[in-house]
Amino acid sequence: MTARRVSDALFIDCGTGYEHKTGDRAGQITYTRQPRARYECVRCGYASPVVTGPDDVKRFVATARTSHRATCPALTNQQGAAA
């Protein structure tokens, strides 16, 4: 069995809200607690600021990990040492 280590974590809270079923706002969600997300890198200790709002969280979740990995000092040092 191969040992696995946690290297990073993406925390997502989908918020609390309700969907309007009828009327001119049908299909829209009214949030009582906005969705939020944050990213933490265990390798270098980076912790992102908390992102809130459905659209901002969606964009953040799609790019947080790859964006940080491109600039993570712990990964940069490892790649430099191996070269």
Sequence and secondary structure as in RCSB ss.txt:
>XXXX:A:sequence
MTARRVSDALFIDCGTGYEHKTGDRAGQITYTRQPRARYECVRCGYASPVVTGPDDVKRFVATARTSHRATCPAL
TNQQGAAA
>XXXX:A:secstr
       EEEEEE  EEEE  SSTTTT EEEEE  EEEEEETTT  B   EESHHHHHHHHHHHHHHHHHH HHH
HHHHHHH 
